[in-house]
Amino acid sequence: MADPIADITDVYAFPSPERPGHLVLVMNTLPFAKPGDALSDGLVYRFRLRPLTRAVADDAAPFAAGAEEFVFDCVFSAREAGNGRQRVEQEGTCTTPAAETVSFRVGDERGGSGHGVRAFAGARWDPFIMDAPAALKTIATGKLAFTDPSAIYLDGKNVLSLVVELDTALLGGATLVGVVAETLTRGTFNVRIERVGRPEVKNMLLAPKQFDGVNRDLEIRDLYNMEDAFHLGAAYSGAYRARLNANLAFWDGLDGKTDWHTGNGSHPLTELVLADYLVVDTTKPYREQGSFLEIELASRRGKAHETCGGRALNDDVMDTLFTQWINAGEGPVIRDGVDRSTRPGSQTFPYLSPPNPDPPEPPEHH
């Protein structure tokens, strides 16, 4: 909230629908971006990928992340007004795990290519699908507040998108990978500002304080952002677990029954949530709907997964999450009343729809 330019709104990872053997990574930042907004020259926009191995069956976290890491860092030049016109001229540079660099011009839909990478950055239509006010009302009232049909909150808002499409050969033979996106300060000393793996972990599962009997007054999200997604520190892990156990139990009770049975007060999904990265199988084909969380849930059941996992731009992930949280996937689908973006993502690079030239104004902060 202090500096929205570093705010990651969403992260996506999916096999390229147009180029087999390639993985697409998307990081969206700056809620309510204007079409002419530039990316920050004071940030490092980072994707981190680690090979995953399936954890032992009785382990609540489905996967163990390997020590090897593949990092794709993107940085941007300061903006210049080009030739007296209003158009923003800005260059991006993406560095691969092999320390090779690819340059691209912000806003150029062709992106820049080289060394097994294609990269794009610029304002795009926000593809996120959710009725956010109804979700917040559900938390506030303790009653499901979704209506059908509904609408995406402030539909037509833009984000600043970064798209990195990489040849999976750059991943050193790893086929099952965890993906997390981060924004960090740029310079000799990098401080992580935000990290995102799965959607809405912070807003829906960590933000509500009223159900947490242990740390009711603690704003936990800034602490959580400072953690390494692949290696949670010990200092606050008890606080995160207390908050997640309480809030997951709240969601579970919304349909009037308990579907997730906690043995010792620990919610069965807590460790899965804390392993907060997208899980992608790069050997499986691109798929929309039904792939998000499928790998993790199959692993929990001791079954082989069937999809690429990850998260595609047009996946209605919130219905998947609400359904798991509320009835463990054993009951009807819990719908928030919106199933698709009004401008869905495409099957071709850079995948996100062009920005809304006249986006809605953000709400006033009081």
BALO-126139 format. One record per residue (C-alpha): y, x, z; residue in one letter; residue number from 0. Coordinates in steps of 0.2 Angstrom, whole numbers, plus 5000, padded with zeros to 4 digits. Layout:
! BALO-126139
+------+------+------+---+-----+
:    v :    u :    w : r :   k :
+------+------+------+---+-----+
:    Y :    X :    Z : A : NUM :
...
+------+------+------+---+-----+
! end
This chain:
! BALO-126139
+------+------+------+---+-----+
:    v :    u :    w : r :   k :
+------+------+------+---+-----+
: 5000 : 5000 : 5000 : M :   0 :
: 5012 : 5015 : 5003 : A :   1 :
: 5010 : 5021 : 4986 : D :   2 :
: 5002 : 5010 : 4973 : P :   3 :
: 5001 : 5023 : 4960 : I :   4 :
: 4986 : 5031 : 4969 : A :   5 :
: 4978 : 5014 : 4972 : D :   6 :
: 4961 : 5012 : 4963 : I :   7 :
: 4958 : 4994 : 4959 : T :   8 :
: 4941 : 4995 : 4951 : D :   9 :
: 4928 : 5007 : 4945 : V :  10 :
: 4915 : 5004 : 4932 : Y :  11 :
: 4900 : 5015 : 4925 : A :  12 :
: 4889 : 5009 : 4911 : F :  13 :
: 4879 : 5016 : 4896 : P :  14 :
: 4890 : 5016 : 4881 : S :  15 :
: 4886 : 5000 : 4870 : P :  16 :
: 4891 : 5009 : 4855 : E :  17 :
: 4885 : 5027 : 4857 : R :  18 :
: 4867 : 5029 : 4865 : P :  19 :
: 4865 : 5044 : 4876 : G :  20 :
: 4883 : 5042 : 4882 : H :  21 :
: 4889 : 5036 : 4899 : L :  22 :
: 4906 : 5027 : 4901 : V :  23 :
: 4916 : 5029 : 4917 : L :  24 :
: 4931 : 5019 : 4920 : V :  25 :
: 4944 : 5020 : 4934 : M :  26 :
: 4958 : 5007 : 4935 : N :  27 :
: 4973 : 5011 : 4946 : T :  28 :
: 4991 : 5004 : 4950 : L :  29 :
: 4989 : 4985 : 4953 : P :  30 :
: 5003 : 4975 : 4943 : F :  31 :
: 5006 : 4990 : 4931 : A :  32 :
: 5019 : 4987 : 4917 : K :  33 :
: 5015 : 4990 : 4899 : P :  34 :
: 5026 : 5006 : 4899 : G :  35 :
: 5020 : 5013 : 4916 : D :  36 :
: 5014 : 5031 : 4916 : A :  37 :
: 5000 : 5039 : 4925 : L :  38 :
: 5005 : 5051 : 4940 : S :  39 :
: 5008 : 5069 : 4937 : D :  40 :
: 5006 : 5071 : 4955 : G :  41 :
: 4987 : 5065 : 4956 : L :  42 :
: 4970 : 5072 : 4951 : V :  43 :
: 4960 : 5057 : 4945 : Y :  44 :
: 4942 : 5062 : 4949 : R :  45 :
: 4925 : 5056 : 4944 : F :  46 :
: 4910 : 5063 : 4955 : R :  47 :
: 4892 : 5061 : 4950 : L :  48 :
: 4877 : 5066 : 4959 : R :  49 :
: 4858 : 5065 : 4955 : P :  50 :
: 4849 : 5052 : 4966 : L :  51 :
: 4831 : 5052 : 4972 : T :  52 :
: 4823 : 5037 : 4979 : R :  53 :
: 4823 : 5037 : 4998 : A :  54 :
: 4807 : 5034 : 5008 : V :  55 :
: 4803 : 5015 : 5008 : A :  56 :
: 4808 : 5012 : 5026 : D :  57 :
: 4825 : 5020 : 5024 : D :  58 :
: 4838 : 5007 : 5024 : A :  59 :
: 4849 : 5017 : 5012 : A :  60 :
: 4839 : 5016 : 4995 : P :  61 :
: 4843 : 5033 : 4988 : F :  62 :
: 4847 : 5051 : 4994 : A :  63 :
: 4861 : 5060 : 4984 : A :  64 :
: 4857 : 5078 : 4978 : G :  65 :
: 4868 : 5093 : 4982 : A :  66 :
: 4872 : 5096 : 4964 : E :  67 :
: 4888 : 5088 : 4958 : E :  68 :
: 4896 : 5084 : 4941 : F :  69 :
: 4915 : 5083 : 4942 : V :  70 :
: 4926 : 5076 : 4929 : F :  71 :
: 4945 : 5079 : 4933 : D :  72 :
: 4959 : 5071 : 4924 : C :  73 :
: 4977 : 5076 : 4926 : V :  74 :
: 4993 : 5071 : 4917 : F :  75 :
: 5009 : 5079 : 4912 : S :  76 :
: 5026 : 5073 : 4918 : A :  77 :
: 5032 : 5058 : 4907 : R :  78 :
: 5045 : 5062 : 4893 : E :  79 :
: 5054 : 5049 : 4883 : A :  80 :
: 5050 : 5052 : 4865 : G :  81 :
: 5064 : 5055 : 4853 : N :  82 :
: 5076 : 5044 : 4862 : G :  83 :
: 5065 : 5029 : 4860 : R :  84 :
: 5058 : 5019 : 4875 : Q :  85 :
: 5040 : 5025 : 4872 : R :  86 :
: 5032 : 5035 : 4885 : V :  87 :
: 5025 : 5052 : 4879 : E :  88 :
: 5012 : 5059 : 4891 : Q :  89 :
: 4997 : 5070 : 4889 : E :  90 :
: 4981 : 5069 : 4898 : G :  91 :
: 4969 : 5083 : 4901 : T :  92 :
: 4951 : 5080 : 4906 : C :  93 :
: 4941 : 5095 : 4913 : T :  94 :
: 4922 : 5094 : 4912 : T :  95 :
: 4909 : 5101 : 4925 : P :  96 :
: 4908 : 5116 : 4913 : A :  97 :
: 4927 : 5119 : 4916 : A :  98 :
: 4930 : 5115 : 4897 : E :  99 :
: 4945 : 5104 : 4894 : T : 100 :
: 4949 : 5090 : 4882 : V : 101 :
: 4967 : 5084 : 4879 : S : 102 :
: 4972 : 5066 : 4874 : F : 103 :
: 4988 : 5057 : 4872 : R : 104 :
: 4991 : 5042 : 4885 : V : 105 :
: 4991 : 5026 : 4876 : G : 106 :
: 4982 : 5032 : 4860 : D : 107 :
: 4967 : 5021 : 4858 : E : 108 :
: 4957 : 5034 : 4849 : R : 109 :
: 4958 : 5045 : 4864 : G : 110 :
: 4954 : 5063 : 4863 : G : 111 :
: 4937 : 5071 : 4860 : S : 112 :
: 4928 : 5088 : 4863 : G : 113 :
: 4914 : 5096 : 4873 : H : 114 :
: 4904 : 5081 : 4875 : G : 115 :
: 4918 : 5070 : 4881 : V : 116 :
: 4930 : 5057 : 4875 : R : 117 :
: 4944 : 5051 : 4886 : A : 118 :
: 4958 : 5038 : 4885 : F : 119 :
: 4971 : 5033 : 4897 : A : 120 :
: 4985 : 5019 : 4897 : G : 121 :
: 4989 : 5002 : 4902 : A : 122 :
: 4976 : 4989 : 4900 : R : 123 :
: 4972 : 4971 : 4904 : W : 124 :
: 4964 : 4970 : 4921 : D : 125 :
: 4946 : 4965 : 4918 : P : 126 :
: 4942 : 4961 : 4936 : F : 127 :
: 4934 : 4943 : 4939 : I : 128 :
: 4938 : 4935 : 4956 : M : 129 :
: 4946 : 4921 : 4965 : D : 130 :
: 4954 : 4932 : 4978 : A : 131 :
: 4964 : 4919 : 4988 : P : 132 :
: 4948 : 4908 : 4990 : A : 133 :
: 4938 : 4923 : 4997 : A : 134 :
: 4952 : 4927 : 5009 : L : 135 :
: 4953 : 4909 : 5014 : K : 136 :
: 4934 : 4909 : 5017 : T : 137 :
: 4937 : 4924 : 5029 : I : 138 :
: 4951 : 4916 : 5038 : A : 139 :
: 4943 : 4899 : 5041 : T : 140 :
: 4925 : 4903 : 5042 : G : 141 :
: 4921 : 4890 : 5029 : K : 142 :
: 4917 : 4893 : 5011 : L : 143 :
: 4933 : 4890 : 5001 : A : 144 :
: 4927 : 4893 : 4983 : F : 145 :
: 4931 : 4879 : 4971 : T : 146 :
: 4923 : 4876 : 4953 : D : 147 :
: 4932 : 4879 : 4942 : P : 148 :
: 4944 : 4891 : 4949 : S : 149 :
: 4956 : 4905 : 4942 : A : 150 :
: 4958 : 4924 : 4943 : I : 151 :
: 4972 : 4928 : 4955 : Y : 152 :
: 4987 : 4931 : 4945 : L : 153 :
: 4978 : 4931 : 4929 : D : 154 :
: 4985 : 4943 : 4915 : G : 155 :
: 4990 : 4957 : 4927 : K : 156 :
: 4988 : 4975 : 4920 : N : 157 :
: 4981 : 4991 : 4927 : V : 158 :
: 4982 : 5009 : 4922 : L : 159 :
: 4965 : 5013 : 4915 : S : 160 :
: 4956 : 5030 : 4913 : L : 161 :
: 4941 : 5030 : 4903 : V : 162 :
: 4929 : 5045 : 4901 : V : 163 :
: 4914 : 5043 : 4890 : E : 164 :
: 4902 : 5058 : 4892 : L : 165 :
: 4887 : 5064 : 4884 : D : 166 :
: 4873 : 5062 : 4897 : T : 167 :
: 4867 : 5080 : 4892 : A : 168 :
: 4882 : 5086 : 4903 : L : 169 :
: 4872 : 5079 : 4918 : L : 170 :
: 4859 : 5093 : 4918 : G : 171 :
: 4844 : 5082 : 4916 : G : 172 :
: 4849 : 5070 : 4929 : A : 173 :
: 4845 : 5052 : 4924 : T : 174 :
: 4848 : 5042 : 4940 : L : 175 :
: 4866 : 5046 : 4946 : V : 176 :
: 4878 : 5040 : 4959 : G : 177 :
: 4896 : 5038 : 4953 : V : 178 :
: 4912 : 5037 : 4964 : V : 179 :
: 4930 : 5038 : 4958 : A : 180 :
: 4944 : 5046 : 4968 : E : 181 :
: 4963 : 5049 : 4968 : T : 182 :
: 4968 : 5065 : 4976 : L : 183 :
: 4985 : 5075 : 4978 : T : 184 :
: 4987 : 5088 : 4964 : R : 185 :
: 4991 : 5106 : 4969 : G : 186 :
: 4984 : 5120 : 4979 : T : 187 :
: 4978 : 5108 : 4992 : F : 188 :
: 4970 : 5092 : 4987 : N : 189 :
: 4970 : 5078 : 4999 : V : 190 :
: 4959 : 5063 : 4994 : R : 191 :
: 4970 : 5047 : 4995 : I : 192 :
: 4957 : 5034 : 4989 : E : 193 :
: 4939 : 5033 : 4984 : R : 194 :
: 4930 : 5018 : 4977 : V : 195 :
: 4911 : 5015 : 4973 : G : 196 :
: 4906 : 4997 : 4974 : R : 197 :
: 4919 : 4983 : 4972 : P : 198 :
: 4928 : 4975 : 4987 : E : 199 :
: 4919 : 4985 : 5001 : V : 200 :
: 4936 : 4989 : 5009 : K : 201 :
: 4944 : 4972 : 5007 : N : 202 :
: 4929 : 4960 : 5010 : M : 203 :
: 4918 : 4970 : 5022 : L : 204 :
: 4929 : 4983 : 5031 : L : 205 :
: 4946 : 4974 : 5032 : A : 206 :
: 4942 : 4959 : 5043 : P : 207 :
: 4944 : 4964 : 5061 : K : 208 :
: 4941 : 4947 : 5070 : Q : 209 :
: 4922 : 4948 : 5070 : F : 210 :
: 4921 : 4966 : 5076 : D : 211 :
: 4918 : 4966 : 5095 : G : 212 :
: 4919 : 4985 : 5096 : V : 213 :
: 4934 : 4991 : 5086 : N : 214 :
: 4944 : 4975 : 5085 : R : 215 :
: 4961 : 4983 : 5083 : D : 216 :
: 4956 : 4997 : 5072 : L : 217 :
: 4962 : 4998 : 5054 : E : 218 :
: 4947 : 5007 : 5047 : I : 219 :
: 4950 : 5008 : 5028 : R : 220 :
: 4962 : 5023 : 5028 : D : 221 :
: 4949 : 5032 : 5038 : L : 222 :
: 4935 : 5026 : 5026 : Y : 223 :
: 4945 : 5033 : 5011 : N : 224 :
: 4945 : 5050 : 5019 : M : 225 :
: 4926 : 5051 : 5020 : E : 226 :
: 4915 : 5059 : 5007 : D : 227 :
: 4905 : 5045 : 4998 : A : 228 :
: 4890 : 5056 : 4997 : F : 229 :
: 4891 : 5063 : 5015 : H : 230 :
: 4898 : 5052 : 5028 : L : 231 :
: 4905 : 5062 : 5043 : G : 232 :
: 4899 : 5058 : 5060 : A : 233 :
: 4916 : 5055 : 5069 : A : 234 :
: 4918 : 5037 : 5063 : Y : 235 :
: 4901 : 5032 : 5057 : S : 236 :
: 4898 : 5021 : 5072 : G : 237 :
: 4915 : 5012 : 5069 : A : 238 :
: 4910 : 5009 : 5051 : Y : 239 :
: 4893 : 5002 : 5056 : R : 240 :
: 4900 : 4991 : 5070 : A : 241 :
: 4912 : 4983 : 5057 : R : 242 :
: 4900 : 4981 : 5043 : L : 243 :
: 4886 : 4974 : 5055 : N : 244 :
: 4899 : 4961 : 5061 : A : 245 :
: 4906 : 4956 : 5045 : N : 246 :
: 4890 : 4955 : 5035 : L : 247 :
: 4883 : 4944 : 5049 : A : 248 :
: 4899 : 4933 : 5047 : F : 249 :
: 4896 : 4931 : 5028 : W : 250 :
: 4877 : 4928 : 5031 : D : 251 :
: 4881 : 4913 : 5043 : G : 252 :
: 4893 : 4904 : 5031 : L : 253 :
: 4879 : 4893 : 5024 : D : 254 :
: 4873 : 4888 : 5041 : G : 255 :
: 4858 : 4899 : 5042 : K : 256 :
: 4853 : 4917 : 5044 : T : 257 :
: 4845 : 4925 : 5029 : D : 258 :
: 4846 : 4943 : 5034 : W : 259 :
: 4837 : 4946 : 5050 : H : 260 :
: 4844 : 4960 : 5060 : T : 261 :
: 4831 : 4970 : 5071 : G : 262 :
: 4843 : 4979 : 5083 : N : 263 :
: 4860 : 4971 : 5078 : G : 264 :
: 4860 : 4982 : 5063 : S : 265 :
: 4862 : 4972 : 5047 : H : 266 :
: 4849 : 4976 : 5034 : P : 267 :
: 4863 : 4979 : 5021 : L : 268 :
: 4874 : 4991 : 5031 : T : 269 :
: 4866 : 5007 : 5026 : E : 270 :
: 4866 : 5002 : 5008 : L : 271 :
: 4885 : 4997 : 5009 : V : 272 :
: 4889 : 5014 : 5017 : L : 273 :
: 4880 : 5023 : 5002 : A : 274 :
: 4896 : 5018 : 4993 : D : 275 :
: 4893 : 5023 : 4975 : Y : 276 :
: 4888 : 5014 : 4959 : L : 277 :
: 4870 : 5018 : 4954 : V : 278 :
: 4867 : 5021 : 4936 : V : 279 :
: 4851 : 5024 : 4926 : D : 280 :
: 4857 : 5033 : 4910 : T : 281 :
: 4840 : 5031 : 4901 : T : 282 :
: 4841 : 5012 : 4901 : K : 283 :
: 4852 : 5002 : 4888 : P : 284 :
: 4869 : 4994 : 4891 : Y : 285 :
: 4868 : 4977 : 4899 : R : 286 :
: 4880 : 4964 : 4905 : E : 287 :
: 4876 : 4953 : 4919 : Q : 288 :
: 4861 : 4956 : 4930 : G : 289 :
: 4862 : 4975 : 4931 : S : 290 :
: 4875 : 4977 : 4945 : F : 291 :
: 4866 : 4981 : 4961 : L : 292 :
: 4849 : 4978 : 4953 : E : 293 :
: 4843 : 4996 : 4955 : I : 294 :
: 4847 : 4996 : 4974 : E : 295 :
: 4839 : 4979 : 4977 : L : 296 :
: 4823 : 4984 : 4968 : A : 297 :
: 4822 : 4999 : 4978 : S : 298 :
: 4824 : 4989 : 4994 : R : 299 :
: 4810 : 4979 : 4989 : R : 300 :
: 4799 : 4994 : 4984 : G : 301 :
: 4799 : 4989 : 4966 : K : 302 :
: 4804 : 4998 : 4950 : A : 303 :
: 4821 : 4994 : 4943 : H : 304 :
: 4822 : 4987 : 4926 : E : 305 :
: 4841 : 4989 : 4921 : T : 306 :
: 4854 : 5002 : 4919 : C : 307 :
: 4862 : 4997 : 4935 : G : 308 :
: 4880 : 5002 : 4937 : G : 309 :
: 4894 : 4990 : 4933 : R : 310 :
: 4900 : 4984 : 4916 : A : 311 :
: 4917 : 4977 : 4913 : L : 312 :
: 4912 : 4960 : 4910 : N : 313 :
: 4899 : 4959 : 4925 : D : 314 :
: 4903 : 4945 : 4937 : D : 315 :
: 4900 : 4956 : 4951 : V : 316 :
: 4908 : 4946 : 4965 : M : 317 :
: 4896 : 4931 : 4962 : D : 318 :
: 4881 : 4944 : 4964 : T : 319 :
: 4889 : 4951 : 4980 : L : 320 :
: 4893 : 4934 : 4988 : F : 321 :
: 4876 : 4928 : 4984 : T : 322 :
: 4868 : 4943 : 4992 : Q : 323 :
: 4879 : 4943 : 5008 : W : 324 :
: 4877 : 4924 : 5011 : I : 325 :
: 4859 : 4920 : 5006 : N : 326 :
: 4851 : 4936 : 5002 : A : 327 :
: 4848 : 4930 : 4984 : G : 328 :
: 4836 : 4918 : 4991 : E : 329 :
: 4847 : 4902 : 4988 : G : 330 :
: 4858 : 4896 : 4974 : P : 331 :
: 4871 : 4908 : 4966 : V : 332 :
: 4887 : 4908 : 4977 : I : 333 :
: 4900 : 4906 : 4963 : R : 334 :
: 4919 : 4909 : 4966 : D : 335 :
: 4923 : 4898 : 4951 : G : 336 :
: 4927 : 4911 : 4939 : V : 337 :
: 4914 : 4919 : 4928 : D : 338 :
: 4923 : 4929 : 4915 : R : 339 :
: 4940 : 4937 : 4911 : S : 340 :
: 4952 : 4929 : 4900 : T : 341 :
: 4952 : 4945 : 4890 : R : 342 :
: 4934 : 4952 : 4892 : P : 343 :
: 4930 : 4970 : 4888 : G : 344 :
: 4924 : 4975 : 4871 : S : 345 :
: 4909 : 4985 : 4865 : Q : 346 :
: 4919 : 4999 : 4857 : T : 347 :
: 4930 : 5013 : 4864 : F : 348 :
: 4941 : 5012 : 4875 : P : 349 :
: 4932 : 4996 : 4880 : Y : 350 :
: 4946 : 4987 : 4890 : L : 351 :
: 4958 : 4975 : 4881 : S : 352 :
: 4976 : 4980 : 4877 : P : 353 :
: 4989 : 4976 : 4891 : P : 354 :
: 4998 : 4960 : 4893 : N : 355 :
: 5015 : 4963 : 4886 : P : 356 :
: 5022 : 4950 : 4899 : D : 357 :
: 5012 : 4951 : 4914 : P : 358 :
: 5014 : 4941 : 4930 : P : 359 :
: 5026 : 4947 : 4943 : E : 360 :
: 5017 : 4953 : 4959 : P : 361 :
: 5019 : 4943 : 4975 : P : 362 :
: 5033 : 4948 : 4987 : E : 363 :
: 5027 : 4958 : 5002 : H : 364 :
: 5034 : 4951 : 5018 : H : 365 :
+------+------+------+---+-----+
! end
